[in-house]
Structures are given as C-alpha cells and as structure tokens.
Amino acid sequence: MAKKRVVVLASGSGSNFQSIINFAQNGASFEIVGLIVNVPEVKAIERAKTANIPSKLVNHKDYATRTDFETALNQALLDFNAELVVCAGFMRILQAEFVEKWEGKMINIHPSLLPKYKGLHTHQRAIDAGDKTAGCTVHFVNAGVDEGAIIGQAEVEIMDGDDADKLASRVIIKEHILYPLCVDAVASGKIILTNGACLNDGKLEMIKI
Ligand code: GAR
C-alpha cells in the first residue's frame, strides 16, 4: 500500500516532529512530505532541513483574521497533497470551518491525560490538584479545544518534589514514544474516526503505553 502523506504542523522546538521523523525512517505506513510552522525561525525548521523535508512558514501575524490565516494554512496543506495532518506542538486554536475540512485526518498531542486539563499549564495544574499521575494524550482534532476522540494515552507518575518542568521532562519522553505509534495506526487505517468515536481494529480501545 502507498505510504500516507503526512504533513506536520509545529510552532516550536519540534521534538515530537523529530520522533515522528525517526519512526518514519523504519518502515512506517506514512511518509512526512512537509512541515508547516506558524512562527519564523523555530527549531522544527532546522530539523526538517536535516531530514530533507520541505518546510513552509504560514505566519498567523501576516493575516488580518483567523479565517485568512486558516485559508492560507489549508492551501499549504493542499499544496503538499496532505492526507494526514499531525499537530506537534502547534499552538494555534483552529476554527470549526477549518477543522471540519480535515475531520478524521487531523490529530494532535496534548500534555495531559484528557479530558483532564485542556488548554495550558497542564503539568502545574495536575501537581496543584494533588494528582498521582499525569501524562499525554493523542486525539483526533475536532471543533472543541483538546476535545476530539482519544487515540492513545501514556501515563507518568507524579513524584514528591516534582515541579512542572521536571514532570514535563518525563512526560515528553512518553510523548516521543506514543505519538509515532498513533500516527502510524491512523495512517495505516488500523485506527479510524467514525461517528465521533475512535475505533481501533473495530474496537473502542485506545493505544496505551
Ligand atoms: C509538547 O509537550 C506537546 O504535547 C505540547 O507542546 C509540546 C511541544 O513540544 N502541545 C500542546 O501543548 C498543544 N496544546 P515539541 O515542539 O518539542 O514537540
């Protein structure tokens, strides 16, 4: 079967992007055909160059409205012939009209055990709440923020003396394992979105690592 054409969206360091690049080099069911960033000169661009992946800047600051930005973003995805859109530290909220165009074909990683702690400062909020565990979640993107059907999760224990940075440094290690597995499962068709639910080989079972 032809490899699925993956385009990654990133806003920063792109360490998750790197983990997906590494995975793709070992017989995955997808190839990364492009990187789109919304912030100039981020490290993700360097990673793309090193891996010979074309990158494109679509800077939200260059557009008068969210809709104009999303029109340009959509065009960039079409120009890459994207079949699967992978948000990897992409820090823009996308409106329903854009998201609906990519329904079932756009996924995101979020640094919490969703549905807990949507939005920002997830690790600090988990520590402040006295939670025993934190982690990360990969999900299909829908019109709600951090709300789409869950594809996979990884849990990390919160230890005495943890601060947000220490916890984040352990969670990101799990992100780098979980995300490529989830990208591959969606790219191969093992995991699909149907009627708002994520089916894994026809069952309501998320990937857990
Ligand atoms: C990751 O921890 C990812 O889960 C988070 O941003 C970081 C990006 O790191 N994403 C979000 O908070 C999305 N709401 P990276 O650029 O090194 O992959």
Residues whose N, C-alpha, C, O or C-beta is under 5 A from the ligand:
A	BS01	GAR	G12 S13 G14 S15 N16 F17 A88 G89 F90 I109 H110 P111 G119
